[in-house]
């Protein structure tokens, strides 16, 4: 990388906390942040799921470690922050990417399912933004929060009713927080993947569904997890220093398609 590009995009000396980093998409984002120089903290419920990702990051010369956390519990998020500060000394970037999905038809959605998905997708982001946002405000040195949204949070998509409402909330919260903290140089953005096959959406990707998605995606393919890395580094680095309150869409043209 040239000195010019390194100055723009380097994350050397930064610490990035990736909540949901044991998953496929956020795991790839974590690899990218580590590759750009950040010390990465993979956060999830299972250390076993983090092992392969940690091995890849370490093999490439990156710095990373795992910490457990239930994202819908404030005390665990507060402990997470304390543990990161003890190990790394600071936090510069937070990615909120933990999520659940369901394909239950609307009239059949039980309250328990609705509550469970909102506990993770909505409450988890809310609590993490409070805990880490307060840290950024108190530290008064800026910071970047990247909340992972969804195309279903921008336009209504069929068959993922509960998930869509959680992501719409995340998009709205991100914009509000961007306004709230802009003068303190705390940037809050939403990274919006289009259709990327991952564990949480495999259950809804029937052949008929795939045909519908391809018919609405000008690039006529799914995204690959590593295609989220460029946008993630932009939002995390000094190259994105004037970007806040935006929805960074990575979707192969899906949102541009009408008829």
Secondary structure, 3 states (H helix, E strand, C coil): CCHHHHHHHCCCCCEEEEECCCCHHHHHHHHHHHHCCCEEEEEECCHHHHHHHHHHHHHCCCEEEEEECCCCCHHHHHHHHHHHHHHHCCCCEEEECCCCCCCCCHHHCCHHHHHHHHHHHHHHHHHHHHHHHHHHHHHCCCEEEEEECCHHHCCCCCCCHHHHHHHHHHHHHHHHHHHHHHHHCEEEEEEEECCCCCCCCHHHCCHHHHHHHHHCCCCCCCCCHHHHHHHHHHHHCHHHCCCCCCEEEECCCHHHCCC
